[in-house]
Amino acid sequence: MLDTTQSDNAAPPEERRGCLFALSQPPLMIFLAVIGCLLLMASLHDLLML
């Protein structure tokens, strides 16, 4: 029969990391800020210059 008891020296389960952890990474935030600025500049150009 299969032994399903957990031993005391078993490794702890890995931490689950969600969306907020991914969004807190600096390279992703820089990328999103650049894309946001480009979209803002394009929309302001369309509204004010055209």
C-alpha positions in Angstrom: 0.0 0.0 0.0 1.2 3.5 -0.8 2.5 5.6 2.1 0.8 9.0 1.9 2.0 10.4 5.3 4.2 13.5 5.1 7.5 13.5 6.8 8.7 16.3 9.1 11.7 17.1 7.0 9.8 17.6 3.7 10.5 20.8 1.8 7.9 23.5 2.3 5.6 24.2 -0.7 6.7 27.0 -3.0 5.0 30.4 -2.5 2.4 31.2 -5.0 3.0 34.6 -6.5 0.1 36.4 -8.2 -0.5 39.4 -10.5 0.6 42.0 -8.0 4.0 40.4 -7.7 4.4 40.4 -11.5 3.3 44.1 -11.8 5.8 45.1 -9.1 8.8 44.1 -11.2 10.7 47.2 -12.4 11.3 46.2 -16.1 7.6 45.5 -16.6 6.7 48.8 -14.9 9.1 50.7 -17.2 7.7 48.9 -20.3 4.1 49.8 -19.3 5.0 53.4 -18.5 6.6 53.8 -22.0 3.6 52.3 -23.7 1.3 54.4 -21.7 3.2 57.6 -22.5 3.2 56.7 -26.2 -0.6 56.2 -26.1 -1.1 59.4 -24.3 1.1 61.4 -26.7 -0.8 59.8 -29.7 -4.2 60.6 -28.2 -3.2 64.2 -27.4 -1.8 64.6 -30.9 -5.1 63.4 -32.4 -7.1 65.7 -30.1 -5.1 68.9 -30.4 -3.1 68.8 -33.6 -5.6 67.2 -36.1 
